[in-house]
Amino acid sequence: MKIRKVVLLGSLVAACLLLLTLQTRGYGWVAGDFFAVVTTPIQTGLAKASRATFGLWTTYLDWKNVRAENRRLREEVQELRVRALRVSETDDENRRLRRLLAMQENLPLTTLSGEIIAREWGGWIRSLTVNRGRGDNVPRLTAVISPNGLIGRVVDVRPGVSIVQVLTDPTSTVGAHVLRTRTPGIVEGDPRGTLRFKFMARDGASIQSGDTLVTAGQGGLFPRGIPIGTVRAIDNRGAALFHYAEITPAVDYARLDEVLLVTGDSQRDLTAFFPTGG
């Protein structure tokens, strides 16, 4: 190992002396060419290594910047989605409230607006809690409606709130008739959380799928002409005294937010004030 070091050192010294001698005797160009031959590969290698290192560093910085930009863009997109959702919810709420207010102003009876604050579930919605109670002079059995139709009746009045029994409750019954044919009957809540229309067998031929049912207005509890639902299917029981029709409710209780409580005279025909009327 020592001999190699001595030989390498001697070679370098000899080369330097040779270059110095050539330069002093006027052969400096030979020394320059020799130096260029020796150093050019080294310089080329160093330049390539420098470019490669700089390229890697630039690529890393670009990747880092792109990653940060993507993160920022994702955050902006998420924020825009939240804003759009809020705007959509606000628009929906404004549309519902305008519709409710227009209905309240046009109806020929006294009503009190209320907001749904709770729902009782039993496999389906059985009752709703409205933020109107004794302090608002809400009487028991008050009819509760929406711009789409009948919701139910108040069955319990408490301080600040009232409990509304919806039509799909199995203990709910409402006198009704088919709007097109005036076929009378009773709309009952079904244990499955649906509605059915019970009518005399002799009137079965006059009922069709898609017919609209409205309140009959008998008994003074519900005003006449409020939509209840539409006939989905007819259960023909042959020679039985009564037939039944399955009803799709006019109101989606799960998506209901605002209601009107009929606190005044209910002896009115409201057929012309709902979309099914006319």
MOZIUR-V820002 format. One record per run of one state. SS is the DSSP state (2 for helix, 1 for strand, 0 for the rest). FROM is the first residue (numbers start at 1). TO is the last residue. Records with the same first field share a line. If there is no record, write none. Layout:
SS=FROM-TO / FROM-TO
//
This chain:
0=1-1 / 25-27 / 107-110 / 122-124 / 131-133 / 137-142 / 147-148 / 159-160 / 167-172 / 179-183 / 190-194 / 207-211 / 216-217 / 221-223 / 225-226 / 236-241 / 250-252 / 256-257 / 263-268 / 270-270 / 274-278
2=2-24 / 28-106 / 134-136 / 201-206 / 218-220 / 253-255 / 271-273
1=111-121 / 125-130 / 143-146 / 149-158 / 161-166 / 173-178 / 184-189 / 195-200 / 212-215 / 224-224 / 227-235 / 242-249 / 258-262 / 269-269
//
